[in-house]
Amino acid sequence: MNISGRTVLISGAAAGIGRATAVALARKGAARIVLVDIDRPGLEQTARLVGGAGAKGVVQVVDVTDGPALQTLFEGAFAEGGIDIVFNNAGILSGPPAFPDTPLARIRQVVAINFTAVIEATWHAIRLMKAAGKGGVIINTSSTGGLNPYLSDAPYAATKAGVLMYSRSCGPLKESDGIRVNAVCPGVTNTPILAKTGGDRVAEWLEPLLQQIEILQPEDIAAAVIGLIEDDDVSGEYVVVQNQRKDA
Ligand SMILES: NC(=O)c1ccc[n+]([C@@H]2O[C@H](COP(=O)([O-])OP(=O)(O)OC[C@H]3O[C@@H](n4cnc5c(N)ncnc54)[C@H](O)[C@@H]3O)[C@@H](O)[C@H]2O)c1
């Protein structure tokens, strides 16, 4: 899909990968980007950056775990001129204490944001894209943490593996409806989420890994998302953005 002139909806757009992708899409000529998050000041900053890059940023403060609000968001966004590209990207880590000491309430939150909300948002997008009859592109944020067992945050790993299989399972929608659903699997990326691994600091289990790898920048993930949008052949697939080892 040629991004120029397109309309986009991005969740988790107030920071990190969502913000970088919004700005990258604006630079690619996207016309209108609906920016979704629970962090209003962060969204307003992203909207300013998107505006500076030539697109109209629309701030929508919505908790993606609020089912009725999510439905209203999608129906409203499609009613106002349609949406061509959806990037379901909001996500959280469990944070301390590491699994299996994670409180159950936090595990429920991780599942609700990272998994259930992605299932629902993708479902809304597919339904509305089908009704509009113009096809579309949906990208869901998984993680390299969803590809391999990961005891320190097993619930997170499980949600990201689930997002991956859901996105892959939607692959045949390209043939039937012109809707391409894919996933992106970032490696360790320099965003505010890393400081939340240990509460308000980097977790002890992550420190040694950070010594060994080259950290990715959010712009690296944005470039992978743009690749998935622009390649009209990919559907039901995923792209892994891997960290290089420092000694490689
Ligand atoms: N940074 C990494 O190393 C890394 C690696 C792999 C995958 N990811 C995934 O990338 C995605 C983006 O994360 P990031 O690294 O940019 O982190 P981030 O913390 O900078 O951004 C996540 C955003 O999601 C928002 N969010 C959280 N709960 C929400 C809710 N209920 N409703 C709406 N918005 C909500 C936050 O406010 C935040 O702005 C996440 O799904 C994350 O799991 C990140």
The ligand as an SDF file (V2000), in Angstrom:
LIG
                    3D

 44 48  0  0  0  0  0  0  0  0999 V2000
   10.5060   -1.6340   23.9420 N   0  0  0  0  0  0  0  0  0  0  0  0
   10.7330   -2.9270   23.7690 C   0  0  0  0  0  0  0  0  0  0  0  0
   11.8340   -3.4320   24.0720 O   0  0  0  0  0  0  0  0  0  0  0  0
    9.6780   -3.8090   23.1610 C   0  0  0  0  0  0  0  0  0  0  0  0
   10.0720   -5.0840   22.6820 C   0  0  0  0  0  0  0  0  0  0  0  0
    9.0960   -5.9100   22.1100 C   0  0  0  0  0  0  0  0  0  0  0  0
    7.7820   -5.4930   22.0290 C   0  0  0  0  0  0  0  0  0  0  0  0
    7.4310   -4.2590   22.5220 N   0  0  0  0  0  0  0  0  0  0  0  0
    6.0270   -3.8810   22.4120 C   0  0  0  0  0  0  0  0  0  0  0  0
    5.9310   -2.6630   21.7010 O   0  0  0  0  0  0  0  0  0  0  0  0
    4.6960   -2.0170   22.0570 C   0  0  0  0  0  0  0  0  0  0  0  0
    4.9840   -0.5550   22.3330 C   0  0  0  0  0  0  0  0  0  0  0  0
    5.7930   -0.4830   23.4910 O   0  0  0  0  0  0  0  0  0  0  0  0
    6.9320    0.6140   23.7090 P   0  0  0  0  0  0  0  0  0  0  0  0
    8.2060   -0.1180   23.8540 O   0  0  0  0  0  0  0  0  0  0  0  0
    6.8010    1.6950   22.7100 O   0  0  0  0  0  0  0  0  0  0  0  0
    6.5380    1.0830   25.1860 O   0  0  0  0  0  0  0  0  0  0  0  0
    5.9330    2.4500   25.7550 P   0  0  0  0  0  0  0  0  0  0  0  0
    5.6700    2.1800   27.1850 O   0  0  0  0  0  0  0  0  0  0  0  0
    6.8040    3.5740   25.3630 O   0  0  0  0  0  0  0  0  0  0  0  0
    4.5670    2.6080   24.9210 O   0  0  0  0  0  0  0  0  0  0  0  0
    3.4090    1.8570   25.2040 C   0  0  0  0  0  0  0  0  0  0  0  0
    2.2400    2.8140   25.1890 C   0  0  0  0  0  0  0  0  0  0  0  0
    1.0400    2.0440   25.4140 O   0  0  0  0  0  0  0  0  0  0  0  0
    0.1970    2.8520   26.2090 C   0  0  0  0  0  0  0  0  0  0  0  0
   -0.8220    2.0700   26.9000 N   0  0  0  0  0  0  0  0  0  0  0  0
   -0.6240    1.2580   27.9720 C   0  0  0  0  0  0  0  0  0  0  0  0
   -1.7910    0.7800   28.4000 N   0  0  0  0  0  0  0  0  0  0  0  0
   -2.7450    1.2750   27.5710 C   0  0  0  0  0  0  0  0  0  0  0  0
   -4.1600    1.1270   27.5140 C   0  0  0  0  0  0  0  0  0  0  0  0
   -4.8280    0.3710   28.4140 N   0  0  0  0  0  0  0  0  0  0  0  0
   -4.8380    1.7750   26.5390 N   0  0  0  0  0  0  0  0  0  0  0  0
   -4.1800    2.5600   25.6560 C   0  0  0  0  0  0  0  0  0  0  0  0
   -2.8440    2.7470   25.6820 N   0  0  0  0  0  0  0  0  0  0  0  0
   -2.1360    2.1080   26.6310 C   0  0  0  0  0  0  0  0  0  0  0  0
    1.1400    3.5600   27.1800 C   0  0  0  0  0  0  0  0  0  0  0  0
    0.5460    4.6940   27.7950 O   0  0  0  0  0  0  0  0  0  0  0  0
    2.3200    3.8840   26.2820 C   0  0  0  0  0  0  0  0  0  0  0  0
    2.2230    5.1760   25.7180 O   0  0  0  0  0  0  0  0  0  0  0  0
    4.1350   -2.7880   23.2480 C   0  0  0  0  0  0  0  0  0  0  0  0
    3.1130   -3.6580   22.7820 O   0  0  0  0  0  0  0  0  0  0  0  0
    5.3260   -3.6060   23.7250 C   0  0  0  0  0  0  0  0  0  0  0  0
    4.9410   -4.7750   24.3820 O   0  0  0  0  0  0  0  0  0  0  0  0
    8.3510   -3.4140   23.0620 C   0  0  0  0  0  0  0  0  0  0  0  0
  1  2  1  0
  2  3  2  0
  2  4  1  0
  4  5  1  0
  4 44  2  0
  5  6  2  0
  6  7  1  0
  7  8  2  0
  8  9  1  0
  8 44  1  0
  9 10  1  0
  9 42  1  0
 10 11  1  0
 11 12  1  0
 11 40  1  0
 12 13  1  0
 13 14  1  0
 14 15  2  0
 14 16  1  0
 14 17  1  0
 17 18  1  0
 18 19  2  0
 18 20  1  0
 18 21  1  0
 21 22  1  0
 22 23  1  0
 23 24  1  0
 23 38  1  0
 24 25  1  0
 25 26  1  0
 25 36  1  0
 26 27  1  0
 26 35  1  0
 27 28  2  0
 28 29  1  0
 29 30  1  0
 29 35  2  0
 30 31  1  0
 30 32  2  0
 32 33  1  0
 33 34  2  0
 34 35  1  0
 36 37  1  0
 36 38  1  0
 38 39  1  0
 40 41  1  0
 40 42  1  0
 42 43  1  0
M  CHG  2   8   1  16  -1
M  END
$$$$
